[in-house]
């Protein structure tokens, strides 16, 4: 029967390396979680901006329609030659 005894130093080094890797893994997992949250927040902000833009476009459309209506009401009051009164 051949029994090999590991070098205690190499076992300690392996354990330290493993602990270091586990700590690095935990750090990376935290960074991934933070980046995921940041991405979610960014997407929510972009969505809010898009919705605000839609509201502004609707207001602009309404202003343009009102200006067109006003122009059409004033058009009969203008002289026939297209000049100012």
C-alpha positions in Angstrom: 0.0 0.0 0.0 1.5 3.3 -1.1 0.3 6.3 0.9 1.4 9.8 -0.3 1.4 12.6 2.1 0.9 16.0 0.5 3.2 18.8 1.1 1.5 20.9 3.9 2.8 24.1 2.3 1.2 23.3 -1.1 -2.1 22.6 0.7 -2.0 25.9 2.5 -1.1 27.7 -0.7 -4.0 26.0 -2.5 -6.4 27.0 0.3 -5.2 30.6 0.2 -5.5 30.6 -3.6 -9.0 29.2 -3.3 -10.0 31.8 -0.7 -8.6 34.5 -2.9 -10.6 33.2 -5.9 -13.8 33.0 -3.8 -13.3 36.5 -2.6 -12.7 37.7 -6.2 -15.8 35.8 -7.3 -17.9 37.5 -4.6 -16.5 40.9 -5.6 -17.3 40.2 -9.2 -20.8 39.0 -8.3 -21.4 42.3 -6.4 -20.2 44.3 -9.4 -22.5 42.3 -11.7 -25.4 43.0 -9.4 -24.6 46.7 -9.3 -24.2 46.9 -13.0 -27.5 45.1 -13.5 -29.2 47.6 -11.1 -27.5 50.5 -13.0 -28.8 49.1 -16.3 -32.3 48.8 -15.0 -32.2 52.4 -13.7 -30.8 53.6 -17.0 -33.6 51.8 -18.9 -36.2 53.4 -16.6 -34.7 56.8 -17.2 -34.7 56.3 -21.0 -38.3 55.2 -20.8 -39.3 58.2 -18.8 -37.5 60.5 -21.3 -39.2 58.8 -24.2 -42.6 59.2 -22.6 -41.9 62.9 -21.8 -40.9 63.4 -25.5 -44.2 61.8 -26.6 -46.1 64.3 -24.4 -44.1 67.2 -25.8 -44.7 66.1 -29.4 -48.4 65.9 -28.7 -48.3 69.5 -27.3 -46.3 70.7 -30.3 -48.8 69.1 -32.7 -51.7 70.8 -30.8 -49.9 74.2 -31.0 -49.3 73.8 -34.7 -53.0 72.9 -35.3 -54.1 75.9 -33.3 -51.7 78.1 -35.4 -53.1 76.7 -38.6 -56.7 77.3 -37.4 -55.8 80.9 -36.5 -54.1 81.5 -39.8 -57.2 80.1 -41.6 -59.4 82.5 -39.6 -57.2 85.5 -40.4 -56.7 84.6 -44.1 -60.0 86.2 -45.2 -59.0 89.4 -43.5 -55.8 89.8 -45.5 -55.9 91.8 -48.7 -56.2 89.8 -51.9 -52.7 90.7 -53.1 -51.2 88.8 -50.2 -49.6 92.0 -48.7 -50.1 93.3 -45.2 -53.1 95.4 -44.4 
